[in-house]
Amino acid sequence: MKNVVLSADGDRMVYSVPDSVADRLDEYCLAFTEWLYASPHARKYRIGGGLCYNEADFISYLNCWIFPEQPSQLVRNLGWIDFDQPLPEPWQDCPQFNF
């Protein structure tokens, strides 16, 4: 398990995820957004012709559908950090994605 930093235009959240997710974070996040549009299991995220979701929903997707045997979990809420600001140690080198 490796740490990643996720956000949805809010607080930055550190999650422990399977190594393959951390190593290819962009790919997994983009696959999640495709799943949101296509899967009947994602119907609850489709609201008024748009999508409503956050980083916790991505973690739920990983835990339910992709890696149920290796559940991801929240490590820490880093709070609001502008995207032009560096992350605090020891999180500076973690892969990041903003939904």
C-alpha positions as CSV (number, residue, x, y, z in Angstrom):
1,M,0.0,0.0,0.0
2,K,1.2,3.5,-0.9
3,N,-0.1,7.0,-0.1
4,V,-1.8,9.3,-2.6
5,V,-3.3,12.8,-2.2
6,L,-6.8,13.3,-3.5
7,S,-9.2,16.2,-3.5
8,A,-12.4,17.4,-5.1
9,D,-11.8,21.2,-5.1
10,G,-11.6,21.1,-1.3
11,D,-9.4,19.7,1.4
12,R,-6.5,17.5,0.4
13,M,-6.9,14.0,1.7
14,V,-4.1,11.4,2.1
15,Y,-5.3,7.8,1.4
16,S,-3.5,4.6,1.6
17,V,-4.2,2.7,-1.7
18,P,-2.9,-0.5,-3.4
19,D,0.5,0.1,-5.1
20,S,-0.9,-0.2,-8.6
21,V,-3.4,2.6,-7.9
22,A,-0.6,4.9,-6.7
23,D,1.7,3.9,-9.5
24,R,-1.0,4.7,-12.2
25,L,-3.3,7.1,-10.3
26,D,-4.4,9.1,-13.4
27,E,-5.5,6.0,-15.2
28,Y,-7.5,4.7,-12.2
29,C,-9.2,8.1,-11.7
30,L,-10.1,8.4,-15.3
31,A,-11.5,4.9,-15.3
32,F,-13.6,5.9,-12.3
33,T,-15.1,8.8,-14.2
34,E,-15.9,6.5,-17.1
35,W,-17.5,4.1,-14.7
36,L,-19.6,7.0,-13.3
37,Y,-21.2,7.6,-16.7
38,A,-21.6,3.9,-17.8
39,S,-22.2,1.7,-14.8
40,P,-25.7,1.1,-13.5
41,H,-24.1,0.9,-10.0
42,A,-23.1,4.6,-10.4
43,R,-26.6,5.8,-11.0
44,K,-26.7,7.6,-7.6
45,Y,-23.9,9.9,-8.7
46,R,-25.9,11.1,-11.8
47,I,-27.9,14.1,-10.7
48,G,-29.7,16.6,-12.9
49,G,-27.8,15.6,-16.0
50,G,-24.4,15.9,-14.3
51,L,-22.2,14.1,-11.9
52,C,-21.9,14.7,-8.2
53,Y,-19.0,12.9,-6.4
54,N,-15.8,13.4,-4.5
55,E,-12.6,11.6,-3.6
56,A,-14.3,9.5,-1.0
57,D,-16.6,8.1,-3.7
58,F,-13.5,7.1,-5.7
59,I,-12.1,5.3,-2.7
60,S,-15.5,3.5,-2.3
61,Y,-15.3,2.5,-6.0
62,L,-11.9,1.0,-5.4
63,N,-13.0,-0.8,-2.3
64,C,-16.2,-2.2,-3.7
65,W,-15.3,-2.9,-7.4
66,I,-11.6,-2.9,-8.0
67,F,-9.6,-4.0,-4.9
68,P,-12.1,-5.4,-2.3
69,E,-9.3,-7.6,-1.0
70,Q,-7.0,-4.6,-0.4
71,P,-9.2,-1.8,1.0
72,S,-8.0,1.7,0.7
73,Q,-8.4,4.0,3.7
74,L,-8.1,7.6,4.8
75,V,-4.7,8.4,6.4
76,R,-5.0,12.2,7.0
77,N,-7.0,15.3,6.1
78,L,-4.3,17.9,5.2
79,G,-7.0,20.7,5.0
80,W,-7.2,23.3,2.3
81,I,-3.9,23.8,0.4
82,D,-3.8,25.9,-2.7
83,F,-2.6,24.0,-5.8
84,D,0.4,26.3,-6.2
85,Q,1.6,25.5,-2.7
86,P,3.7,22.5,-1.9
87,L,2.3,19.8,0.3
88,P,3.8,19.4,3.8
89,E,6.3,16.7,4.5
90,P,6.1,13.7,4.3
91,W,3.4,14.0,1.6
92,Q,5.3,16.1,-0.9
93,D,6.2,13.2,-3.2
94,C,2.9,11.4,-3.1
95,P,0.9,11.1,-6.4
96,Q,-1.9,13.6,-6.5
97,F,-5.3,13.9,-8.3
98,N,-8.0,16.5,-8.1
99,F,-11.5,15.5,-9.3
